[in-house]
Amino acid sequence: MTFATRAEYEKHMREKHNR
């Protein structure tokens, strides 16, 4: 994946699971 930091990755995954 292309994430600057793990925080960005977790934020992205949380946004997808926040549906």
The first five atom37 places (N, CA, C, CB, O) and aatype in JSON, in Angstrom:
{
  "aatype": [12, 16, 13, 0, 16, 1, 0, 6, 18, 6, 11, 8, 12, 1, 6, 11, 8, 2, 1],
  "atom_mask": [
    [1, 1, 1, 1, 1],
    [1, 1, 1, 1, 1],
    [1, 1, 1, 1, 1],
    [1, 1, 1, 1, 1],
    [1, 1, 1, 1, 1],
    [1, 1, 1, 1, 1],
    [1, 1, 1, 1, 1],
    [1, 1, 1, 1, 1],
    [1, 1, 1, 1, 1],
    [1, 1, 1, 1, 1],
    [1, 1, 1, 1, 1],
    [1, 1, 1, 1, 1],
    [1, 1, 1, 1, 1],
    [1, 1, 1, 1, 1],
    [1, 1, 1, 1, 1],
    [1, 1, 1, 1, 1],
    [1, 1, 1, 1, 1],
    [1, 1, 1, 1, 1],
    [1, 1, 1, 1, 1]
  ],
  "atom_positions": [
    [[0.86, -1.21, 0.0], [0.0, 0.0, 0.0], [0.89, 1.26, 0.0], [-0.97, 0.01, 1.26], [2.1, 1.2, 0.25]],
    [[0.24, 2.36, -0.28], [1.03, 3.61, -0.34], [0.53, 4.59, 0.72], [0.96, 4.26, -1.75], [-0.17, 5.55, 0.41]],
    [[0.9, 4.32, 1.95], [0.47, 5.22, 3.04], [1.7, 5.83, 3.71], [-0.4, 4.45, 4.08], [2.66, 5.14, 4.04]],
    [[1.64, 7.13, 3.9], [2.78, 7.81, 4.52], [3.06, 7.22, 5.9], [2.5, 9.34, 4.64], [4.21, 6.94, 6.25]],
    [[2.0, 7.02, 6.67], [2.2, 6.45, 8.01], [1.08, 5.48, 8.32], [2.27, 7.56, 9.1], [0.08, 5.43, 7.61]],
    [[1.24, 4.7, 9.38], [0.21, 3.73, 9.74], [-1.06, 4.47, 10.15], [0.7, 2.79, 10.9], [-2.16, 3.95, 9.99]],
    [[-0.92, 5.67, 10.67], [-2.11, 6.44, 11.08], [-2.98, 6.69, 9.86], [-1.7, 7.8, 11.74], [-4.21, 6.58, 9.94]],
    [[-2.36, 7.02, 8.74], [-3.13, 7.27, 7.51], [-3.84, 5.99, 7.09], [-2.21, 7.78, 6.37], [-5.0, 6.02, 6.67]],
    [[-3.15, 4.89, 7.19], [-3.75, 3.6, 6.81], [-4.93, 3.26, 7.71], [-2.69, 2.47, 6.88], [-6.0, 2.86, 7.24]],
    [[-4.72, 3.43, 9.01], [-5.82, 3.13, 9.95], [-6.98, 4.07, 9.71], [-5.34, 3.24, 11.41], [-8.14, 3.66, 9.79]],
    [[-6.68, 5.33, 9.43], [-7.77, 6.3, 9.18], [-8.53, 5.89, 7.93], [-7.2, 7.75, 9.02], [-9.76, 5.96, 7.9]],
    [[-7.83, 5.48, 6.91], [-8.49, 5.09, 5.67], [-9.39, 3.87, 5.9], [-7.44, 4.78, 4.57], [-10.53, 3.83, 5.44]],
    [[-8.86, 2.9, 6.62], [-9.65, 1.68, 6.88], [-10.84, 2.02, 7.77], [-8.77, 0.58, 7.55], [-11.93, 1.48, 7.58]],
    [[-10.64, 2.92, 8.74], [-11.74, 3.27, 9.64], [-12.82, 3.98, 8.85], [-11.25, 4.16, 10.82], [-14.01, 3.77, 9.11]],
    [[-12.44, 4.79, 7.91], [-13.46, 5.51, 7.11], [-14.27, 4.52, 6.28], [-12.79, 6.56, 6.18], [-15.47, 4.71, 6.09]],
    [[-13.62, 3.5, 5.79], [-14.35, 2.5, 4.97], [-15.28, 1.67, 5.86], [-13.35, 1.56, 4.22], [-16.36, 1.26, 5.43]],
    [[-14.85, 1.44, 7.09], [-15.68, 0.63, 8.0], [-16.67, 1.49, 8.77], [-14.79, -0.14, 8.97], [-17.44, 0.99, 9.59]],
    [[-16.63, 2.78, 8.5], [-17.53, 3.68, 9.24], [-18.85, 3.85, 8.5], [-16.86, 5.05, 9.45], [-19.59, 4.81, 8.74]],
    [[-19.15, 2.91, 7.59], [-20.4, 3.05, 6.79], [-21.56, 2.52, 7.59], [-20.29, 2.3, 5.43], [-22.7, 2.54, 7.12]]
  ]
}
